[in-house]
Amino acid sequence: MTTVGLLYPGRRAEDDYPRLEVLLDSDIRLPVVRTDAGEDAQRVDALLATGTADRLAAGIAELRLAGAESLVWASASGSFVYGWEGAHQQIRTLARAAGLPASSASFGFVHAVRKLGVSRVAVGATYPQDITAHFTEFLRTAGIEVVASRSSGVRTAAEAAGWGRAELLELTGAADHPAAQAVLLPDTALRTAAHLPDLEDLVGKPVLTATQVTVWEGLRLADRRTWALHLGALFARPAEAPAPAAAEPRARARARAHTPRPGKKRDQP
């Protein structure tokens, strides 16, 4: 059995992790401990407060008792707002406190992009534009080219947690770009486990979502390899994963078919 411990901020879309557990191998466990999220606001100051060492440390003992072999801070915005070096320090502190290998959703995205062998991505974020910019800068620091980004202007995790399949499809299609080899959706307040095949079918390329890469990152730290094609290209066996370049012609057609709605922002560097 492999157990990945997850520290999740507050109560929003944490029920996506039991769904992922069911869709993975029967001997994988994903216990979730909810941390104090503080103010529910997509602002830099509030997000920095969410990811403090004291708040993360509060859930460590429970996850150790659950037999966790690795820990992941299941928040993207609560890590990338610290910047590249600050986010590294955050997980080093977490690892020392737990005595276990540790990471965060933000680094999960970086490692997942590298695992897929892609270098150019599009970002579809629920966040306001300034928070999205922190994520794209985080990716660029990691050597990943962000060819397009879309900010939806959602200002609370509660609002993002209310999104369903239709909103996810719209965001993914609108964020996609012909030059992108993958589309990234960086918000662990979104429930995406049930929709990964539909999202990838829409754009014809890998789609990485925050809950998906959080779990994958924890399994990577625990040195557990598993495959589940219904969880997208990230969990596909090497022979089943689509070649990044092969998806681009289809993506161009999809990109033309999906334009942003009025009031939504699309930013291209």
Secondary structure, DSSP 8 states (H G I E B T S, - for coil): -EEEEEEEESSSSTTHHHHHHHHS-TTEE--EEEE---S---SHHHHHHHT-HHHHHTTHHHHHHTT-SEEEE--SHHHHTTHHHHHHHHHHHHHHHHTS-EEEHHHHHHHHHHHHT--EEEEEESS-HHHHHHHHHHHHHTT-EEEEEEE-----HHHHHT--HHHHHHHHHHH--TT-SEEEE--TTS--GGGHHHHHHHHTS-EEEHHHHHHHHHHHHTT-----GGG-GGGS-TTTS--GGGGHHHHHHHHHH----TT-EEE--
